[in-house]
Amino acid sequence: EVKGEGSLAEKWNRASAVATEAANKTADLSPKIGRARPLAERSVGHADPGAVSLAYIIEAIGQEL
């Protein structure tokens, strides 16, 4: 259970906003492992595609709630 005031939809939408913010912050990171590692510094300034995709999924579910 998520603590705090509001319906499931309201809580989900707050979580969606946090996920989107966190995904956007990945643009400041330089990858150390994974598929983006060979691009390292060239990846800086671009948000992680997996994080962005997850944020989109969370947002879409929130719209349906």
C-alpha positions as a Markdown table, in Angstrom:
| # | Residue | x | y | z |
|---|---|---|---|---|
| 1 | Glu | 0.0 | 0.0 | 0.0 |
| 2 | Val | 1.2 | 3.5 | -0.9 |
| 3 | Lys | 0.9 | 5.8 | 2.1 |
| 4 | Gly | -0.6 | 9.3 | 1.8 |
| 5 | Glu | -3.7 | 10.9 | 0.7 |
| 6 | Gly | -5.6 | 10.3 | -2.5 |
| 7 | Ser | -7.0 | 7.6 | -4.7 |
| 8 | Leu | -4.9 | 4.9 | -6.5 |
| 9 | Ala | -5.0 | 7.0 | -9.7 |
| 10 | Glu | -3.7 | 10.1 | -7.9 |
| 11 | Lys | -0.9 | 8.1 | -6.2 |
| 12 | Trp | -0.1 | 6.4 | -9.5 |
| 13 | Asn | 0.1 | 9.7 | -11.3 |
| 14 | Arg | 2.5 | 11.1 | -8.6 |
| 15 | Ala | 4.6 | 8.0 | -9.1 |
| 16 | Ser | 4.6 | 8.6 | -12.9 |
| 17 | Ala | 5.9 | 12.2 | -12.4 |
| 18 | Val | 8.7 | 10.8 | -10.2 |
| 19 | Ala | 9.6 | 8.2 | -12.8 |
| 20 | Thr | 9.6 | 10.8 | -15.6 |
| 21 | Glu | 11.9 | 13.1 | -13.5 |
| 22 | Ala | 14.2 | 10.2 | -12.7 |
| 23 | Ala | 14.4 | 9.1 | -16.3 |
| 24 | Asn | 15.2 | 12.6 | -17.4 |
| 25 | Lys | 18.0 | 12.8 | -14.9 |
| 26 | Thr | 19.7 | 9.8 | -16.5 |
| 27 | Ala | 20.9 | 12.2 | -19.3 |
| 28 | Asp | 23.5 | 13.5 | -16.9 |
| 29 | Leu | 25.0 | 10.0 | -16.3 |
| 30 | Ser | 27.9 | 8.3 | -18.2 |
| 31 | Pro | 27.2 | 4.6 | -18.7 |
| 32 | Lys | 29.8 | 2.3 | -17.1 |
| 33 | Ile | 28.2 | -1.0 | -18.1 |
| 34 | Gly | 25.6 | -2.3 | -20.6 |
| 35 | Arg | 25.0 | -1.6 | -24.3 |
| 36 | Ala | 25.6 | 2.2 | -24.1 |
| 37 | Arg | 29.1 | 1.7 | -22.4 |
| 38 | Pro | 31.0 | 1.9 | -25.7 |
| 39 | Leu | 29.5 | 5.3 | -26.4 |
| 40 | Ala | 30.3 | 6.6 | -22.9 |
| 41 | Glu | 30.8 | 10.3 | -23.0 |
| 42 | Arg | 28.7 | 10.6 | -26.2 |
| 43 | Ser | 25.8 | 9.3 | -24.3 |
| 44 | Val | 25.9 | 12.1 | -21.8 |
| 45 | Gly | 23.0 | 14.5 | -22.6 |
| 46 | His | 20.7 | 11.7 | -23.7 |
| 47 | Ala | 18.3 | 10.0 | -21.3 |
| 48 | Asp | 18.5 | 6.2 | -20.9 |
| 49 | Pro | 16.0 | 4.7 | -23.3 |
| 50 | Gly | 14.9 | 2.0 | -20.9 |
| 51 | Ala | 14.2 | 4.5 | -18.1 |
| 52 | Val | 12.2 | 6.7 | -20.5 |
| 53 | Ser | 10.3 | 3.7 | -21.8 |
| 54 | Leu | 9.4 | 2.6 | -18.3 |
| 55 | Ala | 8.2 | 6.2 | -17.5 |
| 56 | Tyr | 6.0 | 6.1 | -20.6 |
| 57 | Ile | 4.5 | 2.8 | -19.5 |
| 58 | Ile | 3.8 | 4.1 | -16.0 |
| 59 | Glu | 2.2 | 7.2 | -17.4 |
| 60 | Ala | 0.0 | 5.2 | -19.8 |
| 61 | Ile | -1.2 | 3.0 | -17.0 |
| 62 | Gly | -2.0 | 6.1 | -14.9 |
| 63 | Gln | -4.1 | 7.5 | -17.7 |
| 64 | Glu | -6.2 | 4.4 | -17.7 |
| 65 | Leu | -6.8 | 4.5 | -14.0 |
